[in-house]
Structures are given as C-alpha cells and as structure tokens.
Amino acid sequence: MIFLELFWSFFQIGLFSIGGGYAALPLIREQIVEKHGWLTMTAFTDVVTIAEMTPGPIAINAATFVGTQVAGLPGSLVATFGCVFPSCVIVILLAWLYRKYRSLALMQGILSGLRPGVVGLIGAAGASILALALWNGALLAFSFSALSPISVGVFAVALFVLRKWDVNPTFIIFGAGAIGAVLFGLL
C-alpha cells in the first residue's frame, strides 16, 4: 500500500509540476508534509536543501530522498519512477504538438499565460522556505523580535555574495552550512 501511495503522490507531482522543480515545491510540500505526513516541515526543508545541492532536478531528487525515508530503496525507486513517468509522456506529447502547431497564436498565448503563474508558484515556495529559515515557519504571523539574527546574517551574506560576484551556488551552500555549523554550534 505504501508503494502505491508513494507512486501516486509523486505521479501527481510529476504530472502537475509545470514550470520545473521550484514551481512544484508547494505541491511536493502538500503531498509529503500535509497530506501524508511523511515528513515534518523542517525535514521537508532539509530534503529541499539536499535536493538542491545534489545534481539533477529537485522534484526527482526529493522523490528519491522521500521514497528512501518512507520505504527504503524500493520506495525510492517507486517514488522516482512515479515522478519521472508522467513527465516523459507529457514531454513526448508536447514536443509533437509544439512541432506541429508552433506557429499558431493560440500556442504562443498559452505559453505567455503560463509564465506569470509559474513565477507565482516559485515565489510562494521561496516565501515558505524563507519564513521557515528566518521565522521558524510563521509566514504571516511573524515579528521582528522572532527573527534569528544568525539566520538573517547568513541569508544576507549569501544573497550579497551570490548577486555581487556571481559565485557558484554550490560554494554558497557549503559556505552557509559551514558558517551555520560554527555560529549555531557556538551559541
């Protein structure tokens, strides 16, 4: 039964992940944290962090990690296959449709309409993760007194370095992890 639930959950994630992994984060969170309770929000954020650090699409990496957490190696295989399968079918179908109808104004209108929705999904996922990192998840009911000064500092430095010098995000992740280990370990 757990394998069917893993497959179906990640099949839905793969099926409705329009716009890529970051746009799918709210759907992944809903399935993993809210609907099935396989992970806590903190554990989910850790999975997203690890999935971001490892090569490959974030949704597939998350499927692999969650599947392993829930049902071991067979669970990771089932969850990953569930996530990949609809994408393969959809990409083949869309490639055929796009090749056949790419010059139609309707096709261009559909693509133009999807862009703002995808940006909104990415923004919602980013706001949720930012709230968890800086306010322990209180996205709408936060106060400045609840801010973690260390988290805000690490965030600000990481953002500044990334935007100013266009450093590889991998170095930012490892650097932020090292700084967090030192600062949170000392305090």
C-alpha positions in Angstrom: 0.0 0.0 0.0 2.8 2.4 0.9 4.4 1.8 -2.6 1.1 2.7 -4.3 0.8 5.9 -2.2 4.4 6.9 -3.0 3.9 6.2 -6.7 0.6 8.1 -6.8 1.8 11.0 -4.8 4.9 11.5 -6.9 3.0 10.7 -10.1 0.8 13.7 -9.3 3.8 15.8 -8.5 5.4 14.8 -11.8 2.1 15.4 -13.7 1.4 18.8 -12.3 5.0 20.2 -12.0 4.5 22.8 -14.7 7.4 25.2 -14.6 10.1 22.9 -13.0 11.0 21.8 -9.6 10.8 25.1 -7.8 7.3 25.7 -9.1 6.4 22.2 -7.8 7.6 22.8 -4.2 4.2 23.8 -2.9 2.7 20.6 -4.4 5.6 18.5 -3.1 5.1 20.0 0.4 1.3 19.4 0.2 1.8 15.7 -0.6 4.7 15.0 1.7 4.0 17.2 4.7 0.3 18.0 4.8 -1.5 15.1 3.1 0.6 12.0 4.1 2.7 13.4 7.0 5.7 11.5 5.8 8.0 14.4 6.8 7.7 17.4 9.1 8.1 20.9 7.6 11.6 21.1 9.0 12.6 17.7 7.5 11.0 18.8 4.2 13.1 21.9 4.2 16.2 19.7 4.8 15.2 17.5 1.9 14.8 20.6 -0.4 18.2 21.8 0.7 19.8 18.4 0.0 17.9 18.0 -3.3 19.2 21.5 -4.3 22.8 20.5 -3.5 22.7 17.3 -5.4 22.8 17.1 -9.2 19.6 16.6 -11.0 16.0 18.0 -10.9 14.8 19.0 -7.5 11.5 17.1 -7.7 13.2 13.8 -8.7 15.8 14.2 -6.0 13.1 14.9 -3.5 11.2 11.8 -4.7 14.3 9.7 -4.2 15.0 11.1 -0.7 11.4 10.8 0.5 11.0 7.4 -1.0 14.1 6.2 0.8 12.9 7.8 4.1 9.5 6.2 3.8 10.2 2.7 2.4 13.9 2.3 1.8 15.5 1.6 -1.6 12.3 0.1 -3.1 10.4 3.2 -2.0 13.0 5.5 -3.6 12.7 3.6 -6.9 8.9 3.7 -6.9 8.7 7.4 -5.9 11.3 8.4 -8.5 9.6 6.4 -11.3 6.2 7.9 -10.3 7.8 11.4 -10.6 9.5 10.7 -13.9 6.8 8.7 -15.8 4.3 11.5 -16.4 7.0 13.9 -17.5 8.3 11.5 -20.1 4.8 11.0 -21.6 4.0 14.7 -21.4 7.3 15.8 -23.0 6.8 13.4 -25.9 3.3 14.6 -26.4 4.1 18.3 -26.1 7.1 18.0 -28.4 4.9 16.5 -31.1 2.2 19.2 -30.5 4.6 22.1 -30.4 6.3 20.9 -33.6 3.0 20.6 -35.3 1.4 23.9 -34.0 4.3 26.1 -33.0 3.3 29.0 -35.4 -0.3 29.3 -34.0 -1.1 32.4 -32.0 -3.1 30.3 -29.6 0.1 28.3 -28.7 2.0 31.5 -28.1 -0.8 32.8 -25.9 -0.9 29.6 -23.8 2.9 29.9 -23.2 2.6 33.6 -22.3 -0.2 32.9 -19.8 1.7 30.1 -18.1 4.8 32.3 -17.3 3.2 34.5 -14.5 1.6 31.5 -12.9 4.9 29.7 -12.7 6.6 32.8 -11.2 3.9 33.0 -8.6 4.4 29.3 -7.6 8.1 29.8 -7.3 7.6 33.0 -5.2 5.2 31.1 -2.8 7.7 28.3 -2.4 10.5 30.8 -1.7 8.4 32.7 0.8 7.6 29.5 2.7 11.2 28.4 2.9 12.4 31.9 3.8 9.8 32.0 6.6 10.9 28.7 7.9 14.6 29.7 7.8 14.2 33.2 9.4 11.0 32.9 11.5 10.6 29.2 12.1 7.7 28.9 9.7 5.5 31.8 10.8 5.0 33.3 7.3 2.0 35.5 8.0 2.3 36.0 11.8 5.9 37.0 12.2 7.5 39.7 14.2 11.0 41.2 14.1 11.7 40.0 17.6 11.3 36.4 16.4 13.9 36.8 13.7 17.1 34.8 14.1 20.0 37.2 13.8 22.3 34.5 12.7 19.9 33.2 10.0 19.3 36.7 8.7 23.1 37.4 8.6 23.9 34.1 6.8 21.0 34.8 4.4 22.1 38.4 3.7 25.8 37.4 3.2 24.8 34.5 0.9 22.5 36.7 -1.1 25.1 39.5 -1.3 27.9 37.2 -2.4 25.7 35.5 -4.9 24.4 38.7 -6.5 27.7 40.7 -6.3 30.2 38.1 -7.6 28.0 35.5 -9.3 29.6 32.7 -7.2 28.7 29.1 -7.9 25.6 28.3 -5.7 27.3 25.2 -4.5 30.0 27.2 -2.8 27.3 29.4 -1.2 25.5 26.4 0.1 28.7 24.8 1.6 29.8 28.2 3.0 26.5 28.9 4.6 26.4 25.4 6.0 29.9 25.9 7.5 29.1 29.3 8.9 25.8 27.9 10.4 27.6 25.0 11.9 30.1 27.3 13.6 27.7 30.0 14.7 24.8 27.8 15.7 27.2 25.3 17.3 28.8 28.1 19.4 25.5 29.7 20.6 
